[in-house]
């Protein structure tokens, strides 16, 4: 449980075992519209990324916030990896509102990939 042992509270719901989820990262961290310059190094914010849900925290307005660990890929021209190696990433643990989470199967294909938008 996230809360330290001296101050354990019963209103935090620990998820045992931690549950795989999809995180709608682009909705959680929307891109700005300012005059930005392109960089070859930085975080790659995909539309959805796989994550692991550890705890649920209730909000006073009735909603829930999940404590989720997820990898976020990085782009760095200095890092050269083999073509078959997974892209380099950092592991982040964030509080994510429930509307940006959806379930993911533990094993096998979860209909494969993150949701893709269909136009037309």
Phi, psi and omega per residue, in radians:
X1 nan 2.530 -3.067
X2 -1.196 -0.718 -3.060
X3 -1.181 2.388 -3.059
X4 -1.133 2.794 -2.989
X5 -1.146 -0.438 3.127
X6 -1.261 -0.449 -3.072
X7 -2.212 0.801 3.132
X8 -1.133 2.453 3.132
X9 -2.179 2.607 -3.086
X10 -1.573 -0.088 -3.109
X11 -1.558 -0.123 3.035
X12 -1.510 2.199 3.138
X13 -1.665 1.920 3.084
X14 -1.375 2.372 -3.136
X15 -1.678 1.931 3.138
X16 -2.126 2.181 -0.244
X17 -1.227 2.786 3.101
X18 -0.908 2.469 -2.978
X19 -1.845 2.332 3.078
X20 -1.236 2.397 -3.136
X21 -2.436 2.837 2.915
X22 -1.756 2.380 3.117
X23 -1.951 2.189 3.088
X24 -1.395 1.456 -2.975
X25 -1.169 -0.708 -3.115
X26 -1.181 -0.485 3.063
X27 -1.400 -0.613 3.115
X28 -1.199 -0.725 -3.134
X29 -2.151 1.314 -3.071
X30 -1.116 2.576 3.104
X31 -1.327 2.521 3.096
X32 -1.340 2.999 3.140
X33 -2.006 0.234 -3.097
X34 -1.261 3.039 -3.141
X35 -1.388 1.410 -3.096
X36 -1.633 2.646 3.037
X37 -1.704 2.588 -3.141
X38 -1.267 2.398 3.083
X39 -2.111 2.556 3.102
X40 -1.539 -0.175 3.138
X41 -2.153 2.319 3.106
X42 2.781 -3.014 3.135
X43 -1.438 2.449 3.060
X44 -1.766 1.863 -3.083
X45 -1.584 1.640 3.106
X46 -1.241 2.846 -3.140
X47 -1.145 -0.764 3.085
X48 -2.376 2.466 3.088
X49 -2.279 2.644 3.063
X50 -1.302 2.541 3.106
X51 -2.549 3.100 3.109
X52 -2.241 2.139 -3.130
X53 -1.504 2.194 -3.103
X54 -1.848 -0.715 -3.067
X55 -2.541 2.706 2.984
X56 -1.987 2.347 3.069
X57 -2.060 2.234 3.106
X58 -1.324 2.539 3.027
X59 -1.708 2.679 -3.122
X60 -1.190 -0.338 3.120
X61 -1.521 0.043 3.083
X62 1.844 -0.216 3.135
X63 -1.496 -3.073 -3.134
X64 -2.280 2.601 3.052
X65 -2.170 2.264 -3.128
X66 -1.746 2.498 3.014
X67 -1.597 1.976 -2.974
X68 -2.207 2.349 3.001
X69 -1.797 2.290 -3.093
X70 -2.549 2.621 3.030
X71 -1.519 2.448 3.020
X72 -2.145 2.098 -3.082
X73 -1.161 2.623 3.077
X74 -2.073 2.639 3.045
X75 -1.981 2.157 -3.132
X76 -2.585 2.066 -3.129
X77 -1.120 -0.407 -3.120
X78 -1.366 -0.364 -3.134
X79 -1.619 1.997 3.109
X80 -1.913 2.055 3.126
X81 -2.043 2.834 3.108
X82 -1.113 2.594 -3.106
X83 -1.012 -0.503 -3.119
X84 -1.607 -0.123 -3.130
X85 -1.329 2.586 3.076
X86 -1.138 2.618 -3.133
X87 -1.129 2.615 3.120
X88 -1.134 2.558 -3.129
X89 -2.654 2.828 2.988
X90 -1.855 2.622 3.059
X91 -1.773 2.145 -3.135
X92 -2.007 2.546 2.997
X93 -2.050 2.059 -3.049
X94 -2.257 2.735 2.938
X95 -1.511 2.156 -3.035
X96 -2.181 2.141 3.068
X97 -1.030 2.571 -3.033
X98 -1.015 -0.507 -3.093
X99 -1.217 -0.218 3.110
X100 -1.765 0.204 -3.130
X101 -2.103 2.556 2.956
X102 -2.530 2.670 -3.069
X103 -1.132 2.695 3.101
X104 -2.430 2.428 -3.124
X105 -1.170 2.601 3.131
X106 -1.275 -0.684 -3.073
X107 -2.278 2.789 3.078
X108 1.280 -2.980 -3.117
X109 -1.421 2.432 3.085
X110 -1.830 1.055 -2.966
X111 0.933 0.498 3.010
X112 1.431 -1.523 -2.852
X113 -2.053 3.049 2.987
X114 -1.050 2.807 3.135
X115 -1.033 2.404 3.073
X116 -1.914 2.444 3.107
X117 -1.343 2.439 3.092
X118 -1.984 2.219 3.110
X119 -2.057 2.452 3.044
X120 1.716 nan nan
